[in-house]
């Protein structure tokens, strides 16, 4: 019996060691991004090689469901782990997210993590549970957008996706405490309507024709 157990114990030891590590977390959200516009899922309409590389190196969900797919409520569900009727933020038109309730970033802070949120928030109230936050007010703008950086209003020049990426990289490389593990939520505005691309990409798809879906009408 002992001979049979020893290899199992030996195999579990590295797993136990790995479980003690506190991994850094970078969560990247895109807004209103249908799976048909990710070539990792559907390559008929567009090519997204960088996102496809992330999917290839990680896990791709093919049967996943959400409690609430609306912008703000989905964020509230993600932060709290609760359904909308329990976290109190049920739709985009009314209500303010109650930041006093328990959330995932607060639990990570208690576990010694440094937390940051950069990009779209869309929950009306100011973020809680984050050591650093730099958010778009309401929906935000694509060009020269306004931000609230830890409560301070700022206007930044450029295209919003590039700005959010630059802010996230700058925080990871220069602003955070390198002695702590971190969790960064990087929330993009794109590709939410009105679907304004960067000015250098305005003509990117001029010569492309897309067939209408069978259910379009």
C-alpha positions as CSV (number, residue, x, y, z in Angstrom):
1,X,0.0,0.0,0.0
2,X,2.8,2.4,0.9
3,X,4.5,1.8,-2.4
4,X,1.3,2.7,-4.3
5,X,0.8,5.9,-2.3
6,X,4.4,7.3,-2.5
7,X,4.3,8.3,-6.2
8,X,0.9,10.0,-5.6
9,X,2.3,12.0,-2.6
10,X,5.4,12.9,-4.7
11,X,3.2,14.1,-7.5
12,X,1.1,16.3,-5.2
13,X,4.1,18.1,-3.6
14,X,4.8,20.4,-6.5
15,X,1.1,21.1,-6.8
16,X,1.0,22.1,-3.2
17,X,4.0,24.4,-3.7
18,X,2.4,26.0,-6.7
19,X,-0.8,26.6,-4.7
20,X,1.2,28.7,-2.3
21,X,2.2,31.2,-5.0
22,X,0.1,34.3,-5.4
23,X,-0.2,35.0,-9.0
24,X,-0.7,38.4,-10.6
25,X,-4.1,38.9,-12.3
26,X,-4.8,41.0,-15.3
27,X,-8.4,41.0,-16.4
28,X,-9.1,42.6,-19.8
29,X,-12.7,43.4,-20.7
30,X,-14.0,44.5,-24.0
31,X,-17.5,46.0,-24.2
32,X,-20.4,44.6,-26.2
33,X,-17.9,42.3,-28.0
34,X,-19.8,39.5,-29.7
35,X,-18.0,36.2,-30.1
36,X,-18.6,36.4,-33.9
37,X,-16.1,39.3,-33.9
38,X,-13.3,37.2,-32.4
39,X,-11.6,35.0,-34.9
40,X,-10.7,32.5,-32.1
41,X,-14.4,31.6,-32.3
42,X,-15.5,32.7,-35.8
43,X,-13.0,33.7,-38.5
44,X,-15.5,34.6,-41.3
45,X,-15.7,38.3,-40.6
46,X,-12.5,39.5,-38.9
47,X,-9.0,38.4,-37.8
48,X,-7.9,39.1,-34.2
49,X,-4.5,37.5,-34.0
50,X,-3.5,38.9,-30.6
51,X,-6.7,37.9,-28.9
52,X,-6.5,34.5,-30.6
53,X,-3.0,34.0,-29.1
54,X,-4.4,34.6,-25.7
55,X,-7.2,32.1,-26.4
56,X,-4.7,29.5,-27.7
57,X,-2.4,29.8,-24.7
58,X,-5.3,29.7,-22.2
59,X,-8.8,28.5,-22.0
60,X,-11.6,29.2,-24.5
61,X,-15.1,29.0,-23.2
62,X,-17.6,27.5,-25.6
63,X,-20.6,27.0,-23.2
64,X,-20.7,29.8,-20.8
65,X,-23.6,31.9,-19.6
66,X,-24.0,35.2,-17.7
67,X,-26.4,36.3,-15.0
68,X,-27.0,39.7,-16.7
69,X,-25.5,40.7,-20.0
70,X,-26.1,44.5,-19.7
71,X,-23.1,46.7,-19.3
72,X,-23.3,48.0,-15.7
73,X,-25.2,45.0,-14.2
74,X,-22.7,42.5,-15.7
75,X,-19.9,44.4,-14.0
76,X,-21.8,44.4,-10.7
77,X,-22.3,40.6,-11.0
78,X,-18.6,40.1,-11.7
79,X,-17.5,42.3,-8.8
80,X,-19.8,40.8,-6.2
81,X,-20.4,37.2,-7.4
82,X,-24.1,37.9,-6.8
83,X,-27.2,38.1,-9.1
84,X,-28.5,41.6,-9.9
85,X,-31.4,41.4,-7.5
86,X,-29.0,40.7,-4.7
87,X,-26.2,43.2,-5.6
88,X,-28.9,45.9,-6.2
89,X,-27.7,47.1,-9.7
90,X,-30.3,45.7,-12.1
91,X,-30.1,48.0,-15.2
92,X,-28.2,50.8,-16.8
93,X,-30.9,53.5,-16.5
94,X,-31.6,53.6,-12.8
95,X,-29.7,53.0,-9.5
96,X,-26.2,53.4,-8.1
97,X,-23.9,50.6,-7.3
98,X,-23.5,50.1,-3.6
99,X,-19.8,50.1,-3.1
100,X,-20.1,49.2,0.6
101,X,-20.9,45.6,-0.2
102,X,-18.3,42.8,-0.4
103,X,-16.5,42.6,-3.7
104,X,-13.8,40.6,-5.3
105,X,-11.1,43.4,-5.2
106,X,-11.8,43.9,-1.5
107,X,-11.2,40.2,-0.8
108,X,-8.0,40.4,-2.8
109,X,-6.8,43.4,-0.8
110,X,-7.4,41.4,2.4
111,X,-5.2,38.7,0.9
112,X,-2.4,41.1,0.4
113,X,-3.0,42.1,-3.2
114,X,-2.6,45.6,-4.7
115,X,-5.7,46.3,-6.8
116,X,-6.3,48.7,-9.7
117,X,-9.1,49.5,-12.1
118,X,-8.5,51.4,-15.4
119,X,-11.0,52.2,-18.1
120,X,-14.8,51.9,-18.2
121,X,-16.7,51.6,-14.9
122,X,-20.3,52.4,-15.7
123,X,-21.6,51.8,-12.2
124,X,-22.3,55.5,-11.3
125,X,-20.8,55.4,-7.8
126,X,-17.0,55.8,-7.3
127,X,-15.0,52.5,-7.2
128,X,-14.2,50.9,-3.8
129,X,-11.7,48.2,-3.1
130,X,-9.1,49.6,-5.5
131,X,-5.8,51.0,-4.4
132,X,-5.7,52.9,-7.7
133,X,-8.5,53.7,-10.1
134,X,-8.6,55.7,-13.4
135,X,-12.0,55.5,-15.0
136,X,-14.2,56.9,-17.8
137,X,-17.2,58.8,-16.5
138,X,-20.4,57.1,-17.6
139,X,-20.0,55.6,-21.1
140,X,-16.8,57.7,-21.9
141,X,-15.7,59.1,-25.3
142,X,-13.6,57.5,-27.9
143,X,-11.6,60.7,-28.8
144,X,-9.8,62.9,-26.2
145,X,-11.8,61.3,-23.3
146,X,-12.4,62.6,-19.8
147,X,-11.2,60.4,-16.9
148,X,-11.5,60.4,-13.2
149,X,-8.2,59.4,-11.7
150,X,-8.7,58.5,-8.0
151,X,-11.5,61.1,-8.1
152,X,-9.5,63.9,-9.9
153,X,-11.0,64.9,-13.3
154,X,-8.6,64.8,-16.2
155,X,-8.8,65.1,-20.0
156,X,-6.4,63.0,-22.0
157,X,-5.5,63.4,-25.6
158,X,-5.8,60.5,-28.0
159,X,-7.9,57.4,-28.7
160,X,-9.5,55.8,-25.7
161,X,-8.3,52.2,-26.3
162,X,-4.7,53.3,-26.7
163,X,-4.9,55.5,-23.6
164,X,-6.4,52.7,-21.4
165,X,-3.7,50.3,-22.6
166,X,-0.9,52.9,-21.9
167,X,-2.3,53.7,-18.4
168,X,-2.5,50.0,-17.6
169,X,1.0,49.3,-18.7
170,X,2.4,52.3,-16.9
171,X,0.7,51.3,-13.7
172,X,2.1,47.7,-13.9
173,X,5.6,48.9,-14.8
174,X,6.0,52.1,-12.8
175,X,3.2,52.8,-10.3
176,X,2.4,49.6,-8.3
177,X,4.3,48.2,-5.3
178,X,6.5,45.5,-6.8
179,X,6.7,43.7,-3.5
180,X,3.0,42.8,-3.6
181,X,1.0,40.6,-6.0
182,X,-1.5,42.6,-8.0
183,X,-4.9,42.4,-9.7
184,X,-5.5,44.8,-12.6
185,X,-9.0,45.2,-14.2
186,X,-8.5,46.8,-17.6
187,X,-11.9,47.7,-18.9
188,X,-12.1,49.0,-22.5
189,X,-14.9,51.1,-23.9
190,X,-14.5,49.6,-27.4
191,X,-16.2,48.1,-29.3
192,X,-19.4,49.7,-27.7
193,X,-21.5,51.7,-30.1
194,X,-21.1,54.2,-31.8
195,X,-18.1,52.1,-32.9
196,X,-15.6,54.9,-33.6
197,X,-12.2,53.5,-34.5
198,X,-8.9,55.1,-34.1
199,X,-8.4,57.8,-36.8
200,X,-5.7,55.8,-38.4
201,X,-8.2,52.9,-38.9
202,X,-11.1,54.9,-40.3
203,X,-10.7,53.4,-43.8
204,X,-9.6,49.9,-42.7
205,X,-12.7,48.1,-43.9
206,X,-13.8,50.3,-46.8
207,X,-13.3,47.6,-49.4
208,X,-14.8,44.8,-47.3
209,X,-18.3,43.6,-47.8
210,X,-20.1,41.7,-45.0
211,X,-23.1,39.5,-45.7
212,X,-26.2,40.3,-43.7
213,X,-27.0,37.6,-41.1
214,X,-30.0,35.4,-42.0
215,X,-31.9,36.9,-39.0
216,X,-31.1,40.5,-39.8
217,X,-34.7,41.4,-40.7
